[in-house]
Amino acid sequence: MEDPFDEASREFRRAMEQHARRMREEMDRAREEMRNAMDRARAEMEEARAEFERQMEQARAHFNPRDGGWPDWMPSRKRRGPRRRRPGGEPAPVKPRPNPKPLVDGAEAPIE
């Protein structure tokens, strides 16, 4: 005697396999798109980094302090001026330090 659900189960299995195959293909396609997008972004970042390094190298060559290349508007880095008090300021009040007395006859210090 034949199973009445045999035809339905074969159709169901076929439909599930077809669905799984379509999902795998779609995931592979999405994965490939993401990989391409990441490669493009990586290439753009490398280009930007190379451009930045090129500009920094030009700036370093232009402002080389050994060649006297610092512009006039940049301060000299050789010496800093002395620190000065603010005008009209008084020193902040400071509480005096306590001057503890030595304990007599081996007494222990009080715990606060």
Buried (B, 14 or more C-beta within 10 A) or exposed (E): EEEEEEEEEEEEEEEEEEEEEEEEEEEEEEEEEEEEEEEEEEEEEEEEEEEEEEEEEEEEEEEEEEEEEBEEEEEEEEEEEEEEEEEEEEEEEEEEEEEEEEEEEEEEEEEE
